């Protein structure tokens, strides 16, 4: 299920406490997931029957940025037990840029 992932939009996990905000939009037709379940627009009520997929339960840390090859960039605003994924593939942490030398 593809979602409209616009910059500034907030998303919450259906299976844990994870919350993210979209920093940069990616391509069309992306499905944002956490814990193996599609994420819900911020403020949505969580379904009672949703359960976490054990393969997507390594956790998400607050303050970390995640980047997809399509250009989608997310910022975790609330930590949780689920792993972020796009279209079923785990979303990697964004690489930090090295600071310039102060010589």
N, CA, C and O atoms as a MOPAC input file, in Angstrom:
PM7 MOZYME 1SCF
protein

 N      0.85100 1    -1.18100 1     0.00000 1
 C      0.00000 1     0.00000 1     0.00000 1
 C      0.89600 1     1.24400 1     0.00000 1
 O      1.58300 1     1.51900 1     0.98400 1
 N      0.88500 1     1.98300 1    -1.09400 1
 C      1.70800 1     3.18900 1    -1.20000 1
 C      1.06200 1     4.33300 1    -0.41700 1
 O     -0.16000 1     4.47200 1    -0.37400 1
 N      1.92400 1     5.14600 1     0.19900 1
 C      1.45800 1     6.29600 1     0.96400 1
 C      1.96900 1     7.56600 1     0.30200 1
 O      2.92400 1     7.53100 1    -0.47500 1
 N      1.33700 1     8.67600 1     0.61000 1
 C      1.80000 1     9.96700 1     0.10400 1
 C      2.79900 1    10.52200 1     1.12000 1
 O      2.41400 1    11.12300 1     2.12300 1
 N      4.07600 1    10.31200 1     0.84500 1
 C      5.14700 1    10.67900 1     1.76900 1
 C      5.68300 1    12.06400 1     1.40600 1
 O      6.67200 1    12.18300 1     0.68300 1
 N      5.02700 1    13.10300 1     1.91000 1
 C      5.40700 1    14.48500 1     1.63300 1
 C      6.30600 1    15.02300 1     2.74400 1
 O      6.16200 1    14.62300 1     3.90000 1
 N      7.23500 1    15.93000 1     2.41000 1
 C      8.07400 1    16.53400 1     3.45100 1
 C      7.21300 1    17.17800 1     4.54000 1
 O      6.25500 1    17.89600 1     4.25200 1
 N      7.57300 1    16.90800 1     5.78500 1
 C      6.82900 1    17.45900 1     6.91700 1
 C      5.72900 1    16.55200 1     7.43100 1
 O      5.20400 1    16.77800 1     8.52100 1
 N      5.36700 1    15.51600 1     6.65800 1
 C      4.30600 1    14.61900 1     7.12400 1
 C      4.84300 1    13.70300 1     8.21500 1
 O      5.99800 1    13.28000 1     8.17800 1
 N      3.98700 1    13.40600 1     9.18300 1
 C      4.36300 1    12.55700 1    10.32300 1
 C      3.69600 1    11.19500 1    10.16700 1
 O      2.55400 1    11.08300 1     9.72100 1
 N      4.45900 1    10.15100 1    10.55500 1
 C      3.97900 1     8.78300 1    10.44200 1
 C      4.24400 1     8.05000 1    11.74400 1
 O      5.25600 1     8.28000 1    12.40600 1
 N      3.32400 1     7.16500 1    12.10500 1
 C      3.44400 1     6.40400 1    13.34200 1
 C      3.29900 1     4.91300 1    13.04400 1
 O      2.56800 1     4.52000 1    12.13500 1
 N      3.99500 1     4.09800 1    13.81100 1
 C      3.94900 1     2.64800 1    13.62200 1
 C      2.61400 1     2.09200 1    14.10600 1
 O      2.02700 1     2.58800 1    15.06800 1
 N      2.14900 1     1.05400 1    13.42000 1
 C      0.91600 1     0.38700 1    13.81800 1
 C      1.15200 1    -0.64800 1    14.90400 1
 O      0.19900 1    -1.14700 1    15.50200 1
 N      2.44100 1    -0.98400 1    15.17300 1
 C      2.73500 1    -2.08400 1    16.09600 1
 C      3.59400 1    -1.70000 1    17.29900 1
 O      3.75400 1    -2.50800 1    18.21300 1
 N      4.15100 1    -0.48500 1    17.32200 1
 C      4.96900 1    -0.07000 1    18.46700 1
 C      4.91600 1     1.45400 1    18.60800 1
 O      4.01500 1     2.09600 1    18.06900 1
 N      5.88700 1     2.03400 1    19.33600 1
 C      5.87100 1     3.47300 1    19.61500 1
 C      6.61100 1     4.32100 1    18.58300 1
 O      6.62500 1     5.54500 1    18.71400 1
 N      7.22500 1     3.72300 1    17.56500 1
 C      8.02800 1     4.45800 1    16.59000 1
 C      7.21500 1     5.53300 1    15.87200 1
 O      6.10000 1     5.29200 1    15.41000 1
 N      7.81100 1     6.73400 1    15.79300 1
 C      7.23000 1     7.84000 1    15.02300 1
 C      8.34500 1     8.47600 1    14.21200 1
 O      9.47000 1     8.61700 1    14.69100 1
 N      8.02000 1     8.86600 1    12.96100 1
 C      8.99500 1     9.50800 1    12.08600 1
 C      8.36100 1    10.71100 1    11.40400 1
 O      7.13900 1    10.84800 1    11.34800 1
 N      9.22500 1    11.57900 1    10.88700 1
 C      8.78100 1    12.70300 1    10.07800 1
 C      9.55500 1    12.61900 1     8.75900 1
 O     10.74300 1    12.29900 1     8.74900 1
 N      8.87600 1    12.90700 1     7.65600 1
 C      9.51500 1    12.88400 1     6.34100 1
 C     10.29700 1    14.18000 1     6.16100 1
 O      9.72900 1    15.27000 1     6.24400 1
 N     11.60900 1    14.06000 1     5.91400 1
 C     12.47100 1    15.21300 1     5.69300 1
 C     12.51800 1    15.54100 1     4.20100 1
 O     12.39000 1    16.70200 1     3.81000 1
 N     12.70200 1    14.50700 1     3.36800 1
 C     12.72000 1    14.66100 1     1.91000 1
 C     11.83100 1    13.59400 1     1.30500 1
 O     11.85000 1    12.43800 1     1.72800 1
 N     11.05100 1    13.99400 1     0.31000 1
 C     10.17500 1    13.04500 1    -0.37000 1
 C     10.98500 1    12.16400 1    -1.30900 1
 O     12.00200 1    12.59500 1    -1.85200 1
 N     10.53600 1    10.94100 1    -1.49600 1
 C     11.18900 1    10.01500 1    -2.41700 1
 C     10.34800 1     9.85700 1    -3.66300 1
 O      9.58500 1    10.75200 1    -4.02600 1
 N     10.48700 1     8.72500 1    -4.31400 1
 C      9.73800 1     8.44200 1    -5.52400 1
 C      8.28100 1     8.10000 1    -5.24400 1
 O      7.84100 1     8.05400 1    -4.09500 1
 N      7.55900 1     7.86400 1    -6.30800 1
 C      6.14200 1     7.49300 1    -6.21800 1
 C      6.00600 1     6.01600 1    -5.86600 1
 O      6.90100 1     5.22000 1    -6.15200 1
 N      4.90000 1     5.65600 1    -5.25200 1
 C      4.57100 1     4.25700 1    -5.00300 1
 C      5.35500 1     3.58600 1    -3.89800 1
 O      5.48100 1     2.36100 1    -3.89500 1
 N      5.88800 1     4.35200 1    -2.95500 1
 C      6.64900 1     3.76600 1    -1.84900 1
 C      5.70900 1     3.41500 1    -0.69700 1
 O      4.76400 1     4.14900 1    -0.40800 1
 N      5.97800 1     2.29600 1    -0.05200 1
 C      5.21200 1     1.87800 1     1.11300 1
 C      6.13300 1     1.90300 1     2.32600 1
 O      7.06400 1     1.10300 1     2.41400 1
 N      5.88200 1     2.81300 1     3.25800 1
 C      6.67800 1     2.95900 1     4.47100 1
 C      6.14500 1     2.00200 1     5.52900 1
 O      4.94900 1     1.98300 1     5.82300 1
 N      7.05500 1     1.20200 1     6.10100 1
 C      6.65000 1     0.18200 1     7.06200 1
 C      7.52000 1     0.24300 1     8.31400 1
 O      8.64500 1     0.74200 1     8.28900 1
 N      6.97200 1    -0.27300 1     9.39900 1
 C      7.71300 1    -0.39800 1    10.65300 1
 C      7.24400 1    -1.67000 1    11.34100 1
 O      6.04300 1    -1.88300 1    11.50700 1
 N      8.18400 1    -2.51400 1    11.74000 1
 C      7.81700 1    -3.76900 1    12.38100 1
 C      7.10700 1    -4.72400 1    11.44600 1
 O      6.40300 1    -5.62600 1    11.89900 1
 N      7.28300 1    -4.53700 1    10.13500 1
 C      6.65600 1    -5.40800 1     9.14900 1
 C      5.23900 1    -5.02300 1     8.77700 1
 O      4.59000 1    -5.73300 1     8.00800 1
 N      4.73900 1    -3.90200 1     9.31100 1
 C      3.37900 1    -3.42500 1     9.02400 1
 C      3.43300 1    -2.01600 1     8.44100 1
 O      4.32500 1    -1.24600 1     8.79800 1
 N      2.49700 1    -1.65300 1     7.54800 1
 C      2.48000 1    -0.28800 1     7.00000 1
 C      2.32600 1     0.75200 1     8.11200 1
 O      1.57600 1     0.54700 1     9.06700 1
 N      3.04600 1     1.87400 1     7.97700 1
 C      2.92400 1     2.95200 1     8.95800 1
 C      1.65500 1     3.73800 1     8.68100 1
 O      1.14800 1     3.75500 1     7.55900 1
 N      1.14900 1     4.39200 1     9.72300 1
 C     -0.09500 1     5.14800 1     9.66700 1
 C      0.19900 1     6.63400 1     9.73700 1
 O      1.19200 1     7.03200 1    10.34600 1
 N     -0.64800 1     7.47500 1     9.12300 1
 C     -0.46100 1     8.92300 1     9.27500 1
 C     -0.49400 1     9.30000 1    10.75000 1
 O     -1.25300 1     8.71900 1    11.52600 1
 N      0.33400 1    10.27900 1    11.14200 1
 C      0.40400 1    10.71900 1    12.53500 1
 C     -0.96700 1    11.02800 1    13.10600 1
 O     -1.78800 1    11.67100 1    12.45200 1
 N     -1.21500 1    10.56800 1    14.32700 1
 C     -2.49300 1    10.81600 1    14.98200 1
 C     -3.54700 1     9.76300 1    14.69900 1
 O     -4.64100 1     9.82700 1    15.26000 1
 N     -3.24500 1     8.78900 1    13.83600 1
 C     -4.20600 1     7.72300 1    13.52300 1
 C     -4.29900 1     6.73300 1    14.66900 1
 O     -3.34500 1     6.54200 1    15.42300 1
 N     -5.45500 1     6.11000 1    14.79000 1
 C     -5.64200 1     5.08000 1    15.81200 1
 C     -5.01100 1     3.78200 1    15.31600 1
 O     -5.16500 1     3.40800 1    14.15300 1
 N     -4.29600 1     3.10200 1    16.21400 1
 C     -3.61500 1     1.86200 1    15.84500 1
 C     -4.60400 1     0.70100 1    15.84300 1
 O     -5.45600 1     0.61200 1    16.72600 1
 N     -4.49400 1    -0.19500 1    14.84900 1
 C     -5.38000 1    -1.36700 1    14.84000 1
 C     -5.02500 1    -2.32100 1    15.97500 1
 O     -3.84700 1    -2.51200 1    16.28100 1
 N     -6.01900 1    -2.91100 1    16.59100 1
 C     -5.80700 1    -3.79700 1    17.73500 1
 C     -5.19000 1    -5.13400 1    17.32900 1
 O     -4.52400 1    -5.77900 1    18.13900 1
 N     -5.40600 1    -5.55400 1    16.08500 1
 C     -4.94600 1    -6.87500 1    15.65500 1
 C     -3.56800 1    -6.87100 1    14.99000 1
 O     -3.11000 1    -7.92700 1    14.55400 1
 N     -2.89800 1    -5.73000 1    14.89600 1
 C     -1.58200 1    -5.65500 1    14.24800 1
 C     -0.51000 1    -6.25300 1    15.15400 1
 O     -0.48800 1    -6.00500 1    16.35900 1
 N      0.37500 1    -7.04400 1    14.55500 1
 C      1.47200 1    -7.63100 1    15.32500 1
 C      2.78900 1    -7.42300 1    14.59000 1
 O      2.82500 1    -7.31100 1    13.36500 1
 N      3.87000 1    -7.37400 1    15.36500 1
 C      5.18700 1    -7.11400 1    14.80600 1
 C      5.77900 1    -8.37600 1    14.19400 1
 O      5.67300 1    -9.46400 1    14.76000 1
 N      6.40200 1    -8.21700 1    13.03300 1
 C      7.12300 1    -9.30000 1    12.37500 1
 C      8.48700 1    -9.41700 1    13.05700 1
 O      9.22100 1    -8.43000 1    13.11500 1
 N      8.85000 1   -10.59900 1    13.57700 1
 C     10.13900 1   -10.75700 1    14.27500 1
 C     11.35100 1   -10.37400 1    13.42400 1
 O     12.38600 1    -9.99500 1    13.97200 1
 N     11.24200 1   -10.46500 1    12.09700 1
 C     12.34900 1   -10.09300 1    11.21000 1
 C     12.56400 1    -8.58800 1    11.16400 1
 O     13.62000 1    -8.12600 1    10.73000 1
 N     11.57600 1    -7.81900 1    11.60800 1
 C     11.65100 1    -6.35400 1    11.59200 1
 C     11.49600 1    -5.81500 1    13.01800 1
 O     10.68800 1    -4.92200 1    13.27000 1
 N     12.28900 1    -6.37700 1    13.95500 1
 C     12.15600 1    -5.97000 1    15.35600 1
 C     13.49100 1    -5.60200 1    15.99800 1
 O     13.69700 1    -5.84100 1    17.18800 1
 N     14.40200 1    -5.01800 1    15.20900 1
 C     15.70700 1    -4.64300 1    15.78200 1
 C     15.70600 1    -3.23900 1    16.38500 1
 O     16.70200 1    -2.82500 1    16.97700 1
 N     14.61700 1    -2.51200 1    16.24500 1
 C     14.48700 1    -1.21400 1    16.90300 1
 C     14.88500 1    -0.02700 1    16.05600 1
 O     15.63500 1    -0.15100 1    15.08800 1
 N     14.36500 1     1.12800 1    16.44200 1
 C     14.64800 1     2.39900 1    15.78100 1
 C     14.98500 1     3.41000 1    16.87300 1
 O     14.24400 1     3.54600 1    17.84700 1
 N     16.10700 1     4.12300 1    16.71200 1
 C     16.55600 1     5.08000 1    17.72400 1
 C     16.11300 1     6.49800 1    17.37600 1
 O     16.12000 1     6.90500 1    16.21500 1
 N     15.73000 1     7.23300 1    18.40900 1
 C     15.30100 1     8.61100 1    18.23800 1
 C     16.48100 1     9.47300 1    17.75600 1
 O     17.61900 1     9.27700 1    18.18400 1
 N     16.19400 1    10.41800 1    16.87100 1
 C     17.21300 1    11.33800 1    16.37400 1
 C     18.00400 1    10.82900 1    15.18900 1
 O     18.78900 1    11.58000 1    14.61000 1
 N     17.82100 1     9.57600 1    14.81100 1
 C     18.55500 1     9.00400 1    13.67400 1
 C     17.81200 1     9.30000 1    12.37700 1
 O     16.58300 1     9.35000 1    12.33700 1
 N     18.59500 1     9.49300 1    11.32000 1
 C     18.02800 1     9.72000 1     9.99300 1
 C     18.19900 1     8.46000 1     9.15500 1
 O     19.20700 1     7.76100 1     9.25500 1
 N     17.20300 1     8.18900 1     8.33600 1
 C     17.20400 1     7.01900 1     7.46800 1
 C     16.98900 1     7.49700 1     6.03800 1
 O     16.23200 1     8.43600 1     5.79300 1
 N     17.67000 1     6.83100 1     5.08700 1
 C     17.62600 1     7.28700 1     3.70500 1
 C     17.38500 1     6.10900 1     2.77200 1
 O     17.99100 1     5.04700 1     2.91700 1
 N     16.48500 1     6.31500 1     1.80800 1
 C     16.18000 1     5.30500 1     0.79900 1
 C     16.81500 1     5.73100 1    -0.51500 1
 O     17.01500 1     6.92200 1    -0.75200 1
 N     17.13000 1     4.78000 1    -1.36000 1
 C     17.77700 1     5.07400 1    -2.64100 1
 C     16.95500 1     5.99100 1    -3.54600 1
 O     17.50900 1     6.61100 1    -4.45300 1
 N     15.65100 1     6.08700 1    -3.31600 1
 C     14.78400 1     6.95900 1    -4.11300 1
 C     14.93100 1     8.43300 1    -3.72400 1
 O     14.41700 1     9.31500 1    -4.41200 1
 N     15.63800 1     8.69500 1    -2.61300 1
 C     15.77900 1    10.06000 1    -2.11700 1
 C     14.96000 1    10.32000 1    -0.86600 1
 O     15.11400 1    11.36700 1    -0.23600 1
 N     14.09100 1     9.38500 1    -0.49400 1
 C     13.28600 1     9.52700 1     0.72200 1
 C     14.21000 1     9.59800 1     1.93500 1
 O     15.10900 1     8.77300 1     2.09500 1
 N     13.97600 1    10.59600 1     2.78500 1
 C     14.75200 1    10.72900 1     4.01700 1
 C     13.79200 1    10.91500 1     5.18000 1
 O     12.87400 1    11.73300 1     5.11400 1
 N     14.01000 1    10.14700 1     6.25200 1
 C     13.15700 1    10.18300 1     7.43600 1
 C     13.98000 1    10.51900 1     8.66500 1
 O     15.16500 1    10.19600 1     8.73800 1
 N     13.34400 1    11.17100 1     9.63400 1
 C     13.95000 1    11.44600 1    10.93000 1
 C     13.07300 1    10.78300 1    11.98200 1
 O     11.86500 1    11.02000 1    12.02700 1
 N     13.67800 1     9.95200 1    12.83100 1
 C     12.93400 1     9.27700 1    13.89700 1
 C     12.71400 1    10.27200 1    15.03900 1
 O     13.67300 1    10.79800 1    15.60400 1
 N     11.44700 1    10.52500 1    15.37400 1
 C     11.11600 1    11.47100 1    16.43800 1
 C     10.70000 1    10.77600 1    17.72800 1
 O     10.61700 1    11.41600 1    18.77700 1
 N     10.43700 1     9.46300 1    17.66000 1
 C     10.11000 1     8.68700 1    18.85000 1
 C     10.58900 1     7.25800 1    18.61200 1
 O     10.22100 1     6.62700 1    17.62200 1
 N     11.41300 1     6.75500 1    19.53000 1
 C     12.00200 1     5.42200 1    19.38800 1
 C     10.96500 1     4.32600 1    19.59000 1
 O      9.93700 1     4.51500 1    20.24100 1
 N     11.27600 1     3.17100 1    19.00600 1
 C     10.40100 1     2.01800 1    19.16600 1
 C     11.14200 1     0.73100 1    18.86800 1
 O     12.31500 1     0.75500 1    18.49600 1
 N     10.46100 1    -0.39200 1    19.02900 1
 C     11.07200 1    -1.70600 1    18.85700 1
 C     11.10600 1    -2.16300 1    17.40400 1
 O     11.85800 1    -3.07700 1    17.06600 1
 N     10.31100 1    -1.54700 1    16.54400 1
 C     10.23500 1    -1.96400 1    15.14900 1
 C     11.35400 1    -1.39900 1    14.29400 1
 O     11.96500 1    -0.38600 1    14.63400 1
 N     11.61500 1    -2.07000 1    13.17400 1
 C     12.61100 1    -1.64900 1    12.20300 1
 C     11.89600 1    -0.97500 1    11.03800 1
 O     10.88200 1    -1.47900 1    10.55500 1
 N     12.42100 1     0.16800 1    10.58400 1
 C     11.84200 1     0.86900 1     9.44300 1
 C     12.19200 1     0.15800 1     8.14300 1
 O     13.29800 1    -0.35700 1     7.98500 1
 N     11.23800 1     0.13500 1     7.21200 1
 C     11.45300 1    -0.50000 1     5.91400 1
 C     10.64700 1     0.25800 1     4.86200 1
 O      9.66800 1     0.93400 1     5.17600 1
 N     11.08000 1     0.12900 1     3.61000 1
 C     10.34300 1     0.66600 1     2.47100 1
 C     10.14300 1    -0.48000 1     1.49200 1
 O     11.10800 1    -1.11600 1     1.06800 1
 N      8.89300 1    -0.74500 1     1.13300 1
 C      8.53300 1    -1.83100 1     0.22000 1
 C      9.15900 1    -3.16500 1     0.65000 1
 O      9.58900 1    -3.94800 1    -0.19700 1
 N      9.21000 1    -3.42200 1     1.95500 1
 C      9.70500 1    -4.68100 1     2.48200 1
 C     11.20400 1    -4.77700 1     2.68600 1
 O     11.68800 1    -5.78200 1     3.20600 1
 N     11.96100 1    -3.74200 1     2.28400 1
 C     13.42000 1    -3.74700 1     2.45100 1
 C     13.80700 1    -2.81400 1     3.59500 1
 O     13.34200 1    -1.67600 1     3.65900 1
 N     14.66500 1    -3.30300 1     4.50100 1
 C     15.08500 1    -2.51200 1     5.66000 1
 C     15.70800 1    -1.19600 1     5.20000 1
 O     16.51200 1    -1.16400 1     4.26900 1
 N     15.32100 1    -0.11400 1     5.87100 1
 C     15.80000 1     1.22900 1     5.53600 1
 C     17.11300 1     1.48800 1     6.28000 1
 O     17.14100 1     1.43700 1     7.51000 1
 N     18.20200 1     1.76700 1     5.55100 1
 C     19.49800 1     1.97800 1     6.21200 1
 C     19.61400 1     3.36500 1     6.83900 1
 O     18.94600 1     4.31300 1     6.42600 1
 N     20.48500 1     3.45700 1     7.85100 1
 C     20.79900 1     4.75200 1     8.45900 1
 C     21.48100 1     5.62700 1     7.42700 1
 O     22.23200 1     5.13200 1     6.58600 1
 N     21.22600 1     6.91800 1     7.48600 1
 C     21.88800 1     7.85700 1     6.58400 1
 C     23.33100 1     8.02900 1     7.05700 1
 O     23.59400 1     8.18500 1     8.24900 1
 N     24.24200 1     7.99800 1     6.11400 1
 C     25.65700 1     8.18500 1     6.42500 1
 C     25.88500 1     9.63300 1     6.83900 1
 O     25.35800 1    10.55500 1     6.21700 1
 N     26.66900 1     9.82700 1     7.89000 1
 C     26.97600 1    11.19600 1     8.32300 1
 C     28.10500 1    11.74900 1     7.45800 1
 O     28.98400 1    11.01200 1     7.01100 1
 N     28.06200 1    13.05200 1     7.23600 1
 C     29.08900 1    13.71300 1     6.44000 1
 C     30.28500 1    14.02200 1     7.32000 1
 O     30.11000 1    14.48400 1     8.44800 1
 N     31.49700 1    13.77800 1     6.83700 1
 C     32.67000 1    14.12500 1     7.64100 1
 C     32.82100 1    15.63600 1     7.75900 1
 O     32.58800 1    16.37000 1     6.79800 1
 N     33.20500 1    16.08500 1     8.92500 1
 C     33.41200 1    17.51400 1     9.14600 1
 C     34.74900 1    17.93200 1     8.54300 1
 O     35.69100 1    17.14100 1     8.50500 1
 N     34.83200 1    19.17500 1     8.07400 1
 C     36.10200 1    19.62200 1     7.50000 1
 C     37.17100 1    19.74000 1     8.57300 1
 O     36.88100 1    19.96700 1     9.74800 1
 N     38.39000 1    19.58100 1     8.14600 1
 C     39.52300 1    19.69300 1     9.04600 1
 C     39.64900 1    21.11800 1     9.55100 1
 O     39.35500 1    22.06400 1     8.81900 1
 N     40.08300 1    21.28300 1    10.79200 1
 C     40.21100 1    22.63900 1    11.34900 1
 C     41.67000 1    23.05800 1    11.43500 1
 O     42.03200 1    23.88100 1    12.27600 1
 N     42.51100 1    22.49600 1    10.56600 1
 C     43.94400 1    22.83200 1    10.57800 1
 C     44.19400 1    24.24700 1    10.16600 1
 O     45.34400 1    24.68400 1    10.12500 1

